Amino acid sequence: MATLKIKNLHVEVEGKEILKGVNVSISEGETVALLGPNGHGKSTLLNAIMGHPRYKITQGSIYLDDIDITNLTPDERARAGLFLALQNPAEVPGVINSDFLRAAVNATREEKVSTYKFYKMLDSAVKEVKMPFDLATRSLNEGFSGGEKKRNEILQMLLLEPKIAMLDEIDSGLDVDAIQIVADVIKQEKEKGRGFLVISHYARLFDLIQPTRAIVMINGKIVLDGGVDLIKRIDQTGYEFIKTELGISIEKESSNMNEVSIGSCAVKDAIK
Amino acid sequence: MNKVEIRESKYIDCSLLDNESEFLVLAKEPIKLTLLNLKEECKLHFDVIDNVFLQLSIFSNNQIKSLKITANIGENAKILTYFADFSKEQCKIDAEINLNKEQATCEWHLASLTSGLDNKQIAVSIYHNSPLTFGKIDNYGVCKDNSRLLFSGTSHIIKGSHKSTSHQNAKIMVFDQGAIGSAKPILKIDENDIEASHAAVVGKISDEHLFYLTSRGLSMDEAKSLITLGYLKPILVGFDEDIQKQIDAIIEENK
């Protein structure tokens, strides 16, 4: 069984330390909810795990299956079995979605799939996320609606079959029906034994996918790691109890954070 | 000097032509001329007479030092050009399209790749000499290693050419620190009642795009090649399968 282990991870973005010693581990078969106020490093953790070059690891290490992946490139991490569904997937003009998907599928498998087999896989994955097939033949994410982009991320996850999938606000920009579709796919993949690390600000998604564990990130550290009752508590009362019960004061978002809105990455905006 | 009458679609092997050639395009049906094996130095002139629709597809993969293309477009006639430029080293390409009569149209699409120490200057100009003429220029470039690529050209709408439309669009993706890309789309307009625009973008390949593609398992080289192909791809529609494969292969070599 694959386990992702993060040990004392420190991460800087453009000279500013965002993660200040994160320790956590996630195993295949687990679905972990990652909670925390805006601007405290949730997206940074996911990007650093996937190897985004902007997120510099200054200390600590990341292991997958007891293999040190701290210094691997993003493509090597993907081939090792990690997947990150981005909060704001890029639009890449001229790159045809299905060409990209096929290149990705072939890159992450030992054996290349035939054209016929690939289209069978694509056809069934497209049906599962209830995406119109023509989106697969258009430029990657170009002109896609917010919801279509998010479904395209889930489609990629289905085709790539990672061991651990990280989902960064997969529910933002989705309407009620689309949230249900995405949640159904996650539940079904969960049963197959895939591991999930999920960021969301809405308890609704967690109600649907039923995580097995919840962790809370404050000030660039994981301060709570426990049962799913945390989700309900935070949804109802906010993060105040962390201050009163754990004695951790929550760092205020700095003054230039007021541009942050739903659908943007708080850390990216903060370091602008 | 060659003088050739064109009445049907055909491939022209330019290495068999004189250094200067004139083509008189007379076809009644829309036709497609595909030019291959351009000479190191050549001048090509096209007379597209009234009501003719000419698609001119040019593929260059050898060394061309100097190429000059001129065209006169007649009433209600159209020239649609696809130019896939993969020539090497020093190269100067000048194109001058004259929209001489009403409703004359020119659509120009060019994709150019420079690498190594290539130095290319590509100038495309359209002269709107009559009312109701339409011109559109799209130049796309990928600039690598220590190469230089310059797109220039003028859309000139002369006085009296009212209700004419002219658009220019130049985009260069710069891959490496030593590469220099430059785009100068110029509009010269002497008439009020017209529609015109020009745009230029020169920049490097987006880090976010590269991360996105590599995070799905594609190597850095594969990601770059896919993005490059995507950038130059719009030109492929102008060519048949055989040449499309050659273009794909060149991009593959250059990734």
HADDOCK unambig.tbl for C-alpha pairs under 7 A between the chains (distance, minus, plus):
assign (segid A and resid 50 and name CA) (segid B and resid 215 and name CA) 6.84 0.50 0.50
assign (segid A and resid 52 and name CA) (segid B and resid 211 and name CA) 6.31 0.50 0.50
assign (segid A and resid 74 and name CA) (segid B and resid 214 and name CA) 5.64 0.50 0.50
assign (segid A and resid 74 and name CA) (segid B and resid 215 and name CA) 4.78 0.50 0.50
assign (segid A and resid 75 and name CA) (segid B and resid 214 and name CA) 4.72 0.50 0.50
assign (segid A and resid 75 and name CA) (segid B and resid 215 and name CA) 5.17 0.50 0.50
assign (segid A and resid 75 and name CA) (segid B and resid 216 and name CA) 6.32 0.50 0.50
assign (segid A and resid 75 and name CA) (segid B and resid 217 and name CA) 4.02 0.50 0.50
assign (segid A and resid 75 and name CA) (segid B and resid 218 and name CA) 5.61 0.50 0.50
assign (segid A and resid 75 and name CA) (segid B and resid 219 and name CA) 5.73 0.50 0.50
assign (segid A and resid 76 and name CA) (segid B and resid 217 and name CA) 6.62 0.50 0.50
assign (segid A and resid 78 and name CA) (segid B and resid 215 and name CA) 5.81 0.50 0.50
assign (segid A and resid 78 and name CA) (segid B and resid 216 and name CA) 5.77 0.50 0.50
assign (segid A and resid 78 and name CA) (segid B and resid 217 and name CA) 4.92 0.50 0.50
assign (segid A and resid 79 and name CA) (segid B and resid 217 and name CA) 5.61 0.50 0.50
assign (segid A and resid 90 and name CA) (segid B and resid 208 and name CA) 6.89 0.50 0.50
assign (segid A and resid 90 and name CA) (segid B and resid 209 and name CA) 6.25 0.50 0.50
assign (segid A and resid 92 and name CA) (segid B and resid 209 and name CA) 6.56 0.50 0.50
assign (segid A and resid 93 and name CA) (segid B and resid 230 and name CA) 6.69 0.50 0.50
assign (segid A and resid 94 and name CA) (segid B and resid 230 and name CA) 3.75 0.50 0.50
assign (segid A and resid 94 and name CA) (segid B and resid 231 and name CA) 5.74 0.50 0.50
assign (segid A and resid 94 and name CA) (segid B and resid 233 and name CA) 6.71 0.50 0.50
assign (segid A and resid 95 and name CA) (segid B and resid 226 and name CA) 6.42 0.50 0.50
assign (segid A and resid 95 and name CA) (segid B and resid 227 and name CA) 6.14 0.50 0.50
assign (segid A and resid 95 and name CA) (segid B and resid 230 and name CA) 4.77 0.50 0.50
assign (segid A and resid 103 and name CA) (segid B and resid 218 and name CA) 6.83 0.50 0.50
assign (segid A and resid 104 and name CA) (segid B and resid 216 and name CA) 5.61 0.50 0.50
assign (segid A and resid 104 and name CA) (segid B and resid 217 and name CA) 5.54 0.50 0.50
assign (segid A and resid 104 and name CA) (segid B and resid 218 and name CA) 5.78 0.50 0.50
assign (segid A and resid 107 and name CA) (segid B and resid 217 and name CA) 5.48 0.50 0.50
assign (segid A and resid 107 and name CA) (segid B and resid 218 and name CA) 5.89 0.50 0.50
assign (segid A and resid 108 and name CA) (segid B and resid 217 and name CA) 5.76 0.50 0.50
